[in-house]
Amino acid sequence: MSKIKLYSFGLLTGFLNGLFGAGGGIIAVAVLNKEYNNQKMAQATAIAITLPITIITALRYLYLGYMTLSDSIPYVIPGFIGAIIGSLTLKKTNNKILKYVFSIIMLWAGVRLILK
């Protein structure tokens, strides 16, 4: 991938994450899966890319008053536990099944957003 494409991809990932609080990871997984042709690698790399972006976005949201730390506390501990379970499951899941499940979840989320 050329440097221009890489920088554009990074800019788009950060923009979507900053605007929506999510979404950068979806773009990252799609682009990385095309680049690596490996769903597990794409998803794992997307997390490594979006983690620092998400931290910066969360700090900006906190600074701008869109949320408080107490708003997120009920989700943090279960989120950590889910992240551990998910990362262990990723290791054991077939790439094809993983790609299918990821696609179904993205379709479901999109339809749900449109209908709400």
N, C-alpha and C positions, 0 to 999 in steps of 0.2 A: 504494500500500500504506500502511495507517495506521501511525502510530508504534508502537502496541502490537504490531502484527504484525511490524514491522521489529525491534523489541527482542526479541520472542519468537523470531524467526528467528535473530537473532544469538546469543541465549542457547543455543538448541538446537544451533547450529553449533559453538559453543565447547565445550559439554558433550560432544557426541559426539566431537569431536577430542581433548578431554582424557581422556575415558574409554577410547576405543579407539585413540587415536593416529592415527586417520583417521575418515572417515565424515562429518565436517562438510562436506567438499567435495561429497559426494554429495547431501546435503540442499540445500546452496547451489545446486548446478547445477539441481536440480529446481525449487526456488522461483524462481530467477532466470529459468529458461527460461519458466516460466509468466508471470512479470512482463514479460519483454522479448519473448517469442516468437522468440528468436534464440539458437540453440544455441551459436554461437561467442562471442557476447557473454556468455552465461550462464557458459560454461566459463572464459573469461578473467577475468570479474569474480569468480567463485568462487575462483580462484587468488589474486587480490588480497585477498580476504576471509580466506582460510584461511592465507596466509603468516604474518601476525603471530601468529595463533592457534597455528599449528604451532610457531613459534619459542618462544613462551611454554610450550607443552606440552613441547617437547623440553628446555627448561631445567629445568622442574619434574621431569621424568623423570630427568634427570641429577642434580639436587640430591637427589632421593629415593633414588638409587642403583639405579634400574631398568635403567640402561645406563651405559656409559662412552663417551667420545668415540671411543676406538679401535674400539668396536663398529660405529660408523657410517662410519668412514673408507673401507672397501672399496666403499661404496655412493655416496659423495658425488661423486667425479669422474665416474663413469659416469652418475650421476643428473643432474649439470649438463649433460653432453653430451646425454642423452636429453631434458632439458627444452628445450634449444635446438632440437633436431630436431623435437620435438613442437610447439613454438610456430611454427616455420616451416611445418610440415605443416598446422596448424590454419588458417593463412591461405589455403591452397590447397584445403581440403576443403569440399565441399558441405555445407550445414547439415543436409540430410535424411540424408545418409550418416553424418555425424558423430553425429547423434542416434541412428541405428540402431546404429552401432558402440558408442557409449557404453552403450546399453541392453543390448546383448549382453554386454558386459564386466561390467556390474553384475549381470546374471542369472547369468552364469558364476561370479562371485565369491560370490554368495549361495548358490548350489547347492553350491559347493565347501566353503563354511563349514559348511553344514548336514550334508554327508556326512562331514566329518572328525571 
